[in-house]
Amino acid sequence: MGTLLLVRLGVEHGLTADEVLTGARLGMDDLESGRSESTTAAEQQVIRNLVAAAPPGTTWGLDAGRRYHLTTFGIWGFALVSAATVQEAVDVGLRFIDLTSALTAPYADVDEDGDLRMVFHDPAEPDDVARFIVQRDVTAVQTILEEVVGRGARFKQVTFSHHPTPGTAARYAEAFGVEPEFGAERTSVVFDPSLLGERLPQADEHTSALAQAQCRDLLDRRQQRAGLAGQVRDLIIARLRRPPSVLEVAAALNLSERTLRRRLAAEETSVRILTDEVRAGLAAELLVSRSLTVAEIADRLGYVEVSSFSQAFRRWHGVSARTYLAEHAP
């Protein structure tokens, strides 16, 4: 659905669907059938095509973000809207963020003022492509905030690590309802503290639990990789305290390093991504089981410092280990 929205954006700006989908190995029939799944690589190619076709001074990424409604994300969107409060919606959304189109790996952090800040990573893409992706992802969060809380809901602060192209700063202010800070240390949105505890209009405890369970099942199915990735996962699990390097994995599987990288890329993953997946899943399981302390879990997963593990856990699950444990208490 996310890729289809991007194609429609391009068509509305005068491109043909074939032009937008060039190199993505997808056709409109695939996207409109509802039976196909667009890969991350295909979506990134569509974005590159849009950026290449966009005239100077355009903000198509901001336009794209306004199209990503809660209904775009299926059960993930339903889990958010049925959450009890804005804080819970943020926690749920970040915990299952891999079910969305986000390419900026957002996570929650508490800044020096004690405010909740959602931070977005800059994608490893050329500046113009990265700018589009960041525009889209951050504006999509603004759109979702308005739909969860109500029209007129605004962030306390919005920052971007990039600078706007000439003549476009006003469009950012229009999209977010506040004047963003550009050239900041990181791209982020800050929630107004008074907003976090606000009870959502469609909050329902039973519906929320059911939606979250479905999100968890869907995410588990997506992460249960087969093929070469499955073999790599087995090697990583066997050596958690010192996960194998790419070279060591290649040697264990009797492959060249180049072949290993190429075949994993075809499965849209890498040794680094798989290591993160294994650690993230086991960290959550071990924490909820209460059989080990946080320090012992960190050691078992190969972290010398507990602080490093804590930072990684927040990146994986969108909340601290303490908050995660409280939310999953038996």
C-alpha positions, 0 to 999 in steps of 0.5 A, spaced: 500 500 500 505 504 501 508 503 494 502 504 491 501 511 494 508 513 492 506 511 485 499 515 485 503 521 487 508 520 481 502 520 477 499 526 480 505 530 478 505 528 471 509 521 471 506 515 468 506 509 473 511 505 468 516 511 469 515 511 477 516 503 477 522 503 473 527 498 476 522 496 481 520 489 478 513 491 480 507 492 476 500 496 477 497 489 477 501 487 483 500 493 487 492 494 486 491 486 487 492 486 494 495 480 494 502 482 493 508 484 498 512 490 495 519 489 498 524 494 501 528 494 495 522 496 490 520 501 495 527 505 495 527 504 487 520 508 486 523 513 491 529 514 487 525 514 481 520 520 484 526 524 486 530 524 479 523 526 476 522 532 481 523 539 479 528 543 483 524 546 489 519 541 490 517 537 497 514 531 494 516 527 500 512 532 505 506 531 500 507 523 500 507 523 508 500 526 508 498 520 504 500 515 509 493 514 514 492 509 519 488 505 514 494 505 510 498 500 515 492 495 517 492 492 523 498 496 526 494 502 525 488 499 528 493 497 534 495 505 535 488 507 535 485 502 540 491 504 545 489 507 551 493 513 551 498 517 546 504 514 550 501 507 549 500 508 542 507 511 541 510 505 545 506 500 541 507 503 534 515 503 535 515 496 538 512 494 531 515 499 527 517 494 522 510 492 520 510 499 516 514 503 511 518 507 515 525 507 512 528 511 518 528 506 524 525 511 529 526 510 536 524 514 542 528 517 547 528 522 553 531 528 552 535 533 557 528 536 559 525 530 560 521 530 554 519 524 550 523 525 543 522 520 537 528 520 533 529 518 526 535 516 522 538 519 516 538 513 511 544 511 507 542 514 501 544 520 496 542 527 500 536 528 495 533 521 496 535 521 504 531 528 504 525 525 501 525 519 505 526 523 512 520 528 509 515 522 508 517 518 514 516 524 519 510 527 516 507 521 516 508 521 524 504 528 524 499 525 520 498 519 524 498 524 530 492 528 528 488 521 526 489 518 533 488 525 537 484 529 533 486 534 527 490 540 530 494 536 534 501 538 533 508 536 536 512 541 541 518 541 537 520 538 530 528 538 528 531 536 521 538 534 521 538 537 513 537 544 511 531 545 506 532 546 499 531 554 497 524 556 498 521 550 501 522 552 509 515 555 509 512 548 506 515 544 512 512 549 517 505 548 514 506 541 514 507 541 521 504 547 524 510 549 527 517 552 525 522 546 524 529 547 526 534 545 521 541 543 521 540 540 528 544 534 531 538 529 529 532 529 526 526 528 531 519 530 533 518 532 541 511 530 544 508 535 548 508 532 555 500 534 556 499 530 550 502 523 552 497 522 558 491 524 553 486 518 553 484 516 546 477 517 543 477 509 540 481 506 546 479 499 548 483 495 552 480 488 549 481 491 542 488 493 543 490 487 546 488 483 540 491 488 535 497 487 538 497 480 538 496 480 531 502 485 530 506 480 534 504 474 530 505 478 523 512 480 525 514 473 528 512 470 521 516 476 517 522 475 521 522 467 521 527 467 515 528 461 511 534 459 506 541 462 507 538 467 512 536 461 516 542 458 516 546 465 518 541 465 524 543 459 526 550 460 526 549 467 530 545 463 535 550 458 536 555 464 538 551 469 541 557 472 546 561 473 540 557 473 534 561 471 527 563 476 522 561 476 515 568 473 513 567 467 519 560 466 516 562 465 509 567 460 511 563 456 515 558 456 509 563 454 504 562 461 500 566 467 498 564 473 502 562 476 496 557 471 494 555 471 501 553 478 501 550 478 494 545 472 496 543 475 503 542 482 499 537 478 494 533 476 501 533 483 503 538 482 509 545 482 511 549 478 517 549 485 521 541 485 520 540 478 522 545 479 528 540 485 530 534 480 529 537 475 533 539 479 539 532 483 539 528 477 539 532 473 545 533 480 549 525 480 549 524 473 551 530 473 556 527 479 559 520 477 560 522 470 563 525 474 569 530 468 569 536 473 568 538 480 570 539 485 565 546 485 566 546 477 565 542 478 559 547 483 556 553 479 557 549 473 554 548 477 548 555 479 547 555 486 550 561 488 555 557 494 557 550 494 560 549 501 557 551 499 550 545 493 551 540 498 554 541 503 548 541 497 543 534 494 547 531 501 546 533 501 538 530 495 537 523 495 541 522 503 542 522 503 549 527 501 555 528 494 558 524 496 564 518 499 561 518 493 556 518 488 562 513 492 566 508 492 559 509 485 559 509 483 566 505 476 567 
